[in-house]
């Protein structure tokens, strides 16, 4: 039985993975607060797979200078320290969480893992690219990058606030509604991680449904399933005034395609948003 260490495994994805695969793998959860401590380091001693899911929540807090530093430290600094600690051990596979904000926002382009790194002025893109650079410091033989889309599922942090708004008849399209939402069900996230371990997939892996959805269509589906109106449309400037720079995560988007997973034979449990939404409500 392979031993898997999940750093930052107390969150939504880590707990889902633990629940499903606790009988398949020997799984140990480690938190960022124990990084560098004796039990943390000794846990790595006989580890086969190291999964790094740690990172402070990027939304809904405004991105003040202090908050930006917290987001950077929880990802970049933490990953660097984790990999430094891992150097002394014979770990076979390292999987690091990342996000689809690696790719620039666009209403027309479709991005796969083959797309080259692009520079940008927005903080979310630069944050993720700095995060991924840390993997270059890895001494582990097999390294993977988990580029996660918006994660949905029961009690997901993305859907719960939206459900609350619709329950009070305050639901509606965000901004233009044309922005793409590259989403993935949590069941596919954990199965994709298991698939990556089994197949020893390396390099960047987009973990999103092959069928992105526009914000307009997403909101219409949510309203229909919850049997609530969908007329409370707020313009882009409203979200900018409330969330500042962080509003780009709501008002901008992109279509991300999971080419690597599909090429290697992964079969999505939820490839249509309506099915995923019904399972999440």
C-alpha positions in Angstrom: 0.0 0.0 0.0 1.5 3.3 -1.1 2.0 6.0 1.6 0.6 9.4 0.6 1.3 12.6 2.5 -1.1 15.4 1.7 0.1 18.9 2.8 -2.9 21.2 3.3 -5.1 18.1 3.3 -7.6 19.4 5.8 -9.4 21.3 3.1 -12.3 20.4 0.8 -10.2 18.4 -1.8 -7.9 16.7 0.7 -10.8 15.5 2.9 -12.7 14.2 -0.1 -9.6 12.3 -1.3 -9.0 10.8 2.2 -12.7 9.7 2.5 -12.7 7.8 -0.8 -9.2 6.4 -0.9 -8.4 5.7 2.8 -8.6 1.9 2.1 -6.5 2.1 -1.1 -3.6 4.2 0.2 -2.0 4.9 3.6 -2.8 8.6 3.8 -1.5 11.1 6.3 -2.7 14.7 6.4 -0.3 17.5 7.3 -1.2 21.2 7.9 0.9 24.2 7.1 1.2 25.0 10.8 3.4 21.9 11.3 5.8 22.6 8.5 9.4 22.0 9.6 8.4 20.4 12.9 9.6 16.9 13.8 6.4 15.0 13.1 6.1 16.7 9.7 9.6 15.8 8.6 9.5 12.2 9.9 6.2 11.7 8.0 8.1 12.2 4.8 10.6 9.5 5.6 8.7 6.6 4.0 6.4 8.6 1.8 5.8 7.4 -1.8 3.7 10.3 -3.0 3.7 13.9 -1.7 0.6 16.0 -2.6 0.7 19.7 -1.9 -2.7 21.3 -1.7 -1.8 24.1 0.7 -2.7 27.7 0.0 -4.7 30.4 1.7 -8.2 31.0 0.1 -7.8 33.5 -2.7 -11.4 34.8 -2.5 -13.5 36.7 -1.4 -11.0 38.9 0.5 -9.8 42.1 -1.2 -6.2 41.9 -2.4 -4.5 44.4 -0.2 -0.7 44.4 -0.1 -0.9 42.4 3.1 -3.3 39.9 1.7 -1.2 39.5 -1.5 1.8 38.7 0.6 -0.2 36.1 2.6 -1.3 34.5 -0.6 2.2 34.4 -1.9 3.7 33.0 1.3 1.0 30.3 1.7 1.8 29.0 -1.8 5.3 30.0 -2.9 7.1 30.1 0.4 5.3 27.0 1.7 6.0 25.0 -1.5 9.7 25.9 -1.4 10.0 24.9 2.3 8.1 21.6 1.7 10.4 20.7 -1.2 13.5 21.6 0.8 12.3 19.2 3.6 11.6 16.5 1.0 15.1 16.5 -0.4 16.4 14.1 2.2 13.9 11.4 1.3 13.2 9.0 -1.6 9.8 10.3 -2.6 8.7 8.9 -6.0 6.0 11.4 -7.0 5.3 15.0 -6.1 1.9 16.6 -7.1 1.5 20.3 -6.6 -1.8 22.1 -6.7 -2.1 25.1 -9.0 -4.9 26.9 -10.8 -6.2 27.6 -14.3 -5.4 31.3 -13.7 -2.0 30.2 -15.0 -3.7 31.1 -18.3 -4.7 34.6 -19.4 -8.4 35.6 -19.4 -10.1 35.3 -22.8 -13.6 35.0 -24.2 -12.5 33.3 -27.5 -9.3 31.2 -26.9 -9.2 27.6 -25.6 -6.2 26.8 -23.5 -4.5 23.4 -23.1 -1.3 22.3 -21.4 0.5 22.9 -24.6 0.0 26.6 -24.4 3.2 28.4 -23.5 3.6 30.5 -20.4 2.4 34.1 -20.9 3.2 37.2 -18.9 0.4 39.3 -17.5 -0.3 42.3 -15.3 -3.0 40.6 -13.2 -2.1 39.3 -9.8 -3.8 36.0 -10.1 -1.8 35.0 -13.1 1.5 36.1 -11.7 0.7 34.4 -8.3 0.1 31.0 -10.0 3.2 31.3 -12.2 5.4 32.1 -9.2 3.8 29.1 -7.4 4.6 26.7 -10.3 8.2 27.9 -10.6 8.8 26.2 -7.2 8.5 22.8 -8.8 11.8 23.5 -10.6 13.5 23.2 -7.2 12.1 19.6 -6.7 14.6 16.8 -6.4 11.8 14.2 -6.7 11.9 12.0 -9.8 8.3 12.5 -11.0 6.6 15.9 -10.7 3.1 17.0 -11.6 1.2 20.3 -11.5 -2.5 20.1 -10.8 -4.1 23.1 -12.6 -7.5 23.2 -11.0 -10.6 24.9 -12.3 -13.5 26.1 -10.2 -14.3 23.2 -7.9 -18.0 22.4 -7.5 -19.7 19.7 -5.4 -21.7 19.4 -2.2 -20.9 22.3 0.1 -18.3 23.7 -2.3 -17.0 27.2 -1.4 -17.9 28.4 -4.9 -21.6 27.3 -5.0 -22.7 27.8 -1.4 -22.6 31.7 -1.6 -24.4 31.6 -4.9 -27.1 29.3 -3.5 -27.6 31.6 -0.6 -28.1 34.6 -2.9 -30.6 32.8 -5.0 -32.5 31.6 -1.9 -33.0 35.3 -1.0 -34.1 36.1 -4.6 -30.9 38.0 -5.2 -29.3 35.7 -7.9 -28.3 36.8 -11.3 -25.7 37.1 -14.0 -22.3 38.6 -13.1 -21.0 41.4 -15.3 -21.4 40.7 -19.0 -22.2 37.0 -18.4 -20.0 36.1 -21.4 -17.0 35.1 -19.2 -16.2 31.4 -19.2 -16.2 29.3 -16.1 -13.9 26.4 -16.3 -15.3 24.1 -13.6 -14.7 20.6 -12.3 -16.6 18.4 -9.8 -14.7 17.5 -6.7 -15.4 13.8 -7.5 -13.4 14.2 -10.7 -10.6 16.2 -8.9 -9.9 13.3 -6.5 -10.3 10.6 -9.2 -7.9 12.6 -11.5 -5.3 12.7 -8.7 -5.7 9.0 -8.2 -5.4 8.6 -12.0 -2.2 10.7 -12.1 -0.7 8.6 -9.3 -1.6 5.3 -11.1 -0.3 6.5 -14.5 2.5 8.6 -13.0 1.5 11.5 -15.1 4.1 14.3 -15.0 4.1 18.0 -16.0 1.1 20.3 -16.0 -2.3 18.7 -16.0 -5.5 20.7 -16.4 -8.2 19.4 -14.1 -11.3 20.9 -15.5 -14.4 19.5 -17.2 -13.9 19.4 -21.0 -17.1 21.6 -21.2 -16.6 25.1 -19.8 -19.8 27.2 -19.4 -20.5 30.9 -19.6 -21.5 32.7 -16.4 -24.9 33.5 -18.1 -25.7 29.9 -18.8 -24.4 28.8 -15.4 -26.7 31.3 -13.6 -29.7 30.3 -15.7 -29.2 26.6 -14.8 -28.7 27.5 -11.1 -32.0 29.5 -11.1 -33.9 26.7 -12.9 -32.7 24.0 -10.5 -33.3 26.1 -7.4 -36.6 27.4 -8.8 -35.7 31.0 -8.2 -35.6 34.1 -10.5 -32.4 35.1 -12.2 -33.0 38.8 -12.7 -30.6 40.4 -10.1 -27.9 41.3 -12.6 -25.1 43.4 -11.3 -22.6 45.2 -13.6 -18.8 44.6 -13.6 -18.1 47.9 -11.8 -20.2 46.8 -8.8 -18.0 43.8 -8.2 -14.9 46.0 -8.7 -16.1 48.4 -6.1 -16.8 45.6 -3.6 -13.9 43.2 -4.2 -11.3 45.5 -5.9 -8.7 43.7 -7.9 -10.0 40.3 -6.7 -13.2 40.9 -8.7 -11.4 39.6 -11.8 -12.1 36.1 -10.6 -15.8 36.7 -11.0 -16.0 39.1 -14.0 -13.3 37.4 -16.2 -12.8 33.9 -17.3 -11.3 31.4 -19.9 -12.0 28.1 -21.5 -9.5 25.4 -20.2 -9.4 22.0 -21.9 -8.1 18.9 -20.0 -6.1 17.5 -23.0 -3.6 15.5 -21.0 -6.2 13.7 -18.9 -8.4 12.9 -22.0 -5.4 11.8 -24.1 -4.3 9.4 -21.3 -7.8 7.8 -21.1 -9.4 9.5 -18.1 -13.2 9.4 -18.1 -15.0 12.2 -16.4 -17.9 11.4 -14.0 -19.3 14.9 -14.6 -18.6 16.5 -17.9 -21.7 18.6 -18.1 -22.4 21.4 -15.7 -26.1 20.6 -15.3 -25.3 17.1 -14.0 -22.6 18.4 -11.6 -24.9 21.1 -10.3 -27.7 18.7 -9.6 -25.3 16.6 -7.6 -24.0 19.6 -5.7 -27.3 21.2 -4.6 
